[in-house]
Amino acid sequence: MIAAILLVTPALGYVAVSRRVDPAFVLGALVGVLALVVWQRRGSHFYEFGILAIVLTGGLVSFFTLPTGRESRIVVSLLITLILLLTWLFHMGWVERRLAVRPSPINRPVFAFVAVMIISYFWSLAFRDPLMFIWSSFPMVQVVALLVNVTFPFLLLMVANKLNEPMWISRLVIIFILLGVTSIVLYFTNQTIHDWFMYRGTRGLFSMWVAAFALSLALFQRKLPTWLRILLVGLVIVLIYRYFFLGRSWVSGWL
């Protein structure tokens, strides 16, 4: 592993100074090399840490994106998701020699949804409205949209199959709540830092999930002390005030 890093680093340095490749790619490659080191050291929990990394990068690193050669860019959390899914599928197909998931009520709906997405893609190609204007990059947009629509249902399957211990679920919930608290504090104290680091990653349904986790813990976790229950309920109230009244952007997320 050390030898591989020593071999890769000079190549990345040359690419960075040659100005032929976007520096974001170089930084992404360096992060990938570091991820390989972490994988070597903590290989037994590679997927668990990867799932936590998806949430952390989605909430904190949404400002950094990788270019695609088009107007759209790839966020880090999506890139990590794709790496984890490809690794999981490769491990099942190449190492375990079987493509199987743990029995769960979500399996059939997920596979049905993915099948509908794939059928819809080919249906749109075969029966496209002749009056529809197709620009040059539209086929790539369709493929990428299909990839995203298929990726997240499979991510649900991977999480259901890899987060086997309550400890990892607890860590995931804690990360969500801490991101929610950080976002609220920065929103009311320093909007410049908030908008740079957290604005894109804490929109949409993020506030609903944080509020749901916080209120569920306050109501049903018997081991929590009273003062912590009060703080969690207070967080829910502030979230509703911040996202529903001050900066409402997704009403359906609350309804």
N, C-alpha and C positions, 0 to 999 in steps of 0.2 A: 504493500500500500504506500509506504514512504517513497519507494522508487517510482511508483506511478505518479505521485504528486510532484516529485522532482522533475520528471519528464514532461508533465503537462504544464507546469507553471511557466517555463520559458516560452512555450508556444503561445500561451495566453498573453504573456507580456508583449510578444512580437505583434500579435493581432491587435492588441490595444493601441500600440503606437503607430501601426500602419495606416490607421484611419479608414480602413476598408470595411470595418465591421462596427456596428453600433456598440458603444461601450457597455450598454446594458447587457448585451450578450456575454461580454467578458465577465462582468460582475456576476451574472447568473451562472456562468461556468465555474467560477471560483466557489460560489456557494454550493454548487453541485459536488465539487471535489471535497469540500468540508463535510457535506452530507454523507459521502462515502466513508469518510473517517468515522463519523458518528455511527453509521450503519455497522461498521466493523466492530466497534466497541460495544454497541448496544443492539446487536442484530436480533436478539430474542424479542425485543419490543419495538422493532422497526416500524410496524404498522401503527401501533398505539401512539408513539411519538409523532409519527407522520400525520395522524388525524388531529392531534393537538396542534401541530404546526399549521394545518389548514385554517383552523379557527384564529390562531394568533396572527398569521400573515394576512388573513382576510380583514381583521380588525385594525391592524397597526401598519401594514406595509402596502396598503392599497394604492399609495401614491407612486409606487415603483412598478412599472410595467415593462414588458418586453415587446419590441416591435415585431410586426408580422409582414412588413413590406407593403401593407395596405393602411387604411386609415385606422382600423381597429388595432388594439394592443392587448396583450395577454397579461392578466394579473398573476401575481406570484402564487396565490392560493389555488388558482385553476391549474397552473403548471405542476404544483405539488400533487394535486388530485390526480392528474393524468399519470404522473410518475408512479404513484402508489397503485393505481388501478392496473396499469400495464405490468408492474412488478407482481401484483397479486395474481393476475390472469396467467402470466408466464410461469409463475411458481406452480400453479395448479396444473397447467397443461404440460410443462416440461419436467418438473421435479416429481410432483405427486401423480402424474399421468392420469388425472381424472378431473373433469370440470364439474364440481359439485359444491353446493352451498348448504348451510345448515337449515334444517326444516324450520319454516317460519311462516306466519300468515301473510307476510309482506311479499313473499317470493313471487307468487302468481300475479298479483297486481303490477309489480315492478316489471316482470318479463312481458306482460301484456302491454304495458305502457311503451316499453322499448320497441316491441313489435309494431305497434301502431305508428310510432315515429318513423321507423324504417319504411313501412308501407306508404305512409304519407309522402315521404321524400320521393320515392319512385313514382307514386301516383301523380305528384306535381310535375314530374318530368314528362310523363306519358300523356297527360290530359291538361297541359298548360293552356291558359286562355290566350288565344292568338293576339288579342288586343293589348296584352300586357307588355310593357316595355322592359327589355332585359339588357342591363348594362354589362360591361365586360367582366366585372368582378362578382356579378350576382351568383354564378355557379359556386364560387368559393364561399360566398356568404351562406348559401344553402348548406354546404357540406359542414361548415363550422357550426352553424346553428344546430344541425343534426347531431354533431359531436357533443355539443354542450347538453342538448336535451337527453342524450343517452348516457353521458358521463355521470350526472348527478343521481339518477336512479341506481346506477351501479355502485356509486359511492355509498348510498344507503345500505345496499347489500354488504359491502365490504365492512362498514362500521358494525352492522349486525353480526358479522362473522368474526371480526377481529377484536372488538371490545368485549372480552369475555368476563372481565373482573369488575365488580362495582367500583373499585378504586379508580379505574380509568374514566368511568362515567362521572364520578364525583369531580375528578380533575377537569373534565370537559365543562361541567356546570360552573365550577369555580372560575374558569377562564372567562366564560360568558359574563358572569356577574362582575368580575374585575374589569373587563372591557367596558361594561355598561357604566360602572362607577367612574372609571377614568374619562370616558366620553362626557359624562355629565359635568364632572369637575372642570375639565378643560373648556367645555362649552360656556360655562358661566364665569370662568376666570381668565382664559386666554384663547380667544376664538381663532387667532392666527395659527397657533400650534394645533388646535382642534381641527381646523379646516385642512391643514397640510397632512396630518397623520391619520385622522380618524373619520373625516366627513364621509368619504366614499364607502368605507367599510362598516359604517354604523347607521346606514339608511335602511329603507324598506322594512322588512320584517325583523330586523335585529332587535329593535326595542321591544317588540311583542315577545320574542323568545326570552330576553333578559327579564322582563316583567313576569312572565309565566314561571320561570325558574325561581325567581326571588319569592314570589307569592306562594308557590308550592312548598318551598322550604319553610317559610314562615308559618304556614298552616299545618303542615303534616310531618315535619321533622321534629320528633319528640325530644331529641338530645340537644337541640339548640337552646341556649340561655335566652331569657326574656329580652335582654337588651339587644341581642342580635336579631331577634324576631322583629323588634321595633325598627331597627335600622333597615331591615329588608322591606318591611311595609313602607317605610319612608322612601326607600329607593323606588318602589313601584309608583308611589304618588308623584315623585319628582319626574320619573320617566313619562308618565301620562301628561303632566304639565308641559314638559319639554317637547315631546314629540306630537302630542295631540293638539295642544293649544298654540305653542310658540312656533314650531317648525313642522307642521303637519305636511307630510309628503306622500303618505300612503294610507288613506282612510281604511281601505279593505284590510290592512294589516291589523287594525284594532277591532274591526267588526267581525 
